[in-house]
């Protein structure tokens, strides 16, 4: 069992010999990663809006069917 008593027991990147924080080492420039993230969020936002509209229409269709069934009874 591992017991961590304080933050001094946590390993940091200063202790990892092969770690470099420069952008060239990661293989992906930051602006490219940011553009990809923004594009992905725009697509997700559009999908959420389309799903919201679809669910609203399905709910209206359900209520119409309930009204029709209630009128027949």
C-alpha positions in Angstrom: 0.0 0.0 0.0 1.3 3.5 -0.9 0.9 6.3 1.5 1.5 9.9 0.3 1.9 12.2 3.3 2.6 15.5 1.5 3.0 17.0 -2.0 6.8 16.5 -1.6 6.3 12.8 -2.2 4.8 13.3 -5.6 7.0 12.8 -8.6 7.4 15.9 -10.8 8.6 16.3 -14.4 11.9 17.7 -13.1 12.7 14.2 -12.0 12.0 12.6 -15.4 15.2 12.6 -17.4 13.6 12.3 -20.9 11.0 15.1 -20.3 11.2 18.2 -22.5 8.3 20.7 -22.5 9.1 22.4 -25.8 6.5 22.2 -28.6 8.9 20.5 -31.1 9.3 17.5 -28.9 5.6 16.9 -28.7 5.3 16.6 -32.4 2.2 18.9 -32.7 2.4 22.7 -32.7 0.0 24.4 -30.2 -1.9 26.5 -32.7 -2.7 23.4 -34.7 -3.9 21.6 -31.6 -6.0 24.6 -30.7 -7.6 24.9 -34.1 -8.4 21.2 -34.0 -10.0 21.6 -30.6 -12.1 24.6 -31.7 -13.3 22.7 -34.9 -14.2 19.7 -32.8 -16.2 21.8 -30.4 -18.0 23.6 -33.2 -19.0 20.2 -34.7 -20.2 19.0 -31.3 -22.2 22.2 -30.8 -23.9 21.8 -34.1 -24.7 18.1 -33.3 -26.2 19.1 -29.9 -28.4 21.7 -31.5 -29.6 19.3 -34.2 -30.3 16.7 -31.5 -32.2 19.3 -29.5 -34.4 20.2 -32.5 -35.0 16.6 -33.4 -36.1 15.8 -29.8 -38.4 18.8 -29.8 -40.1 17.6 -33.0 -40.3 14.0 -31.7 -42.0 15.3 -28.5 -44.5 17.4 -30.5 -45.3 14.3 -32.6 -45.8 12.2 -29.5 -48.2 14.8 -28.0 -50.1 15.0 -31.2 -50.5 11.2 -31.2 -51.7 11.3 -27.6 -54.3 13.9 -28.5 -55.5 11.8 -31.4 -55.7 8.6 -29.3 -57.5 10.6 -26.5 -60.1 11.9 -29.0 -60.8 8.4 -30.3 -61.4 7.0 -26.8 
